[in-house]
Amino acid sequence: MKELKKALADNAKAVNGVLDDILMMGVGPEARVVEAMRYTSLNSGKRIRPFLVTASANLFNVDEAAALRVAAAVEFVHCYSLIHDDLPAMDDDDLRRGKPTCHIKFDEATAILAGDALLTKAFEVLADENTHGNSSVRVELISALAKASGAAGMVGGQMLDLFAEDHPLQMPEITRLQRMKTGSLIAVSCEMGAILGRASEKALHALHAYAHDVGLAFQIADDLLDVEGDEKEVGKKTGKDAAAGKATFVSLLGVERAREQAEILAKQASAHLEIFEDKGSLLSDLALYVVNRNT
Ligand code: GRG
């Protein structure tokens, strides 16, 4: 676990450097949108999705610079989703990563534009020759991230989440919602590492199974933090699901069983990595870290 914490910190530092380089401050009045993009991206985010990209890519000895650019692209999509999720029309949150949310710091219109521009920036980065010299690899990356982010993935999951506000969902529907909303970006992070590494079907399948379990474990941990977490430590408002009367893994299973389920999923996730032998140890530790995090 000590090795993982160092690897996470090193990776976050490297990713932050790439995000900073890519998001160069603009000039003129339009620079305000770049300021809002930088405000939301360059901060204390855990960078779990970028880590999943680089750690998956490492399984196949991918060039580090390429993996970091792909990692930055995923983080841009994640940051856009956080900005839009925090808007008054959605979750209406004023705290994120321990700081005022983008629309509070700037204004709603700027926050919408910053989210839009982060989403498009992600695809600009993937389409760039500096990310990968082979155009078919770039197209595969673009296609995978587009599918995972859109109506069949994260955006669709967010739509289901809004639907859940007035429709009490049961376990199978909650699982599907979360697989789409949170799980698809986690899964595509691993998939893009595999695309960069021209992974075999067998390796891709193993990573996919790992990401599926990690995604659900991550969401259960997030639900637990909403119930038990300390607002200052978590860096965002807690107790929101219960206040909204939303069914979650925790409301359906109870705290104890939800925690047990998350731990089972983490162990199952690690088991899928056996084919990578020692090379999979950081990803395996990450599955446990995701369940036991307090932020
Ligand atoms: C608005 C299109 C659109 C999508 C929003 C992912 C999402 C869908 C909303 C985020 C809201 C949320 C709290 C989801 C639960 C799980 C989650 C994605 C938590 C935040 O991710 P972390 O813990 O955050 O990796 P950091 O700040 O560390 O990056």
Residues whose N, C-alpha, C, O or C-beta is under 5 A from the ligand:
A	BS01	GRG	G45 K46 R47 I48 S81 L82 H84 D85 R97 M154 V155 Q158 K181 T182 D222 T295
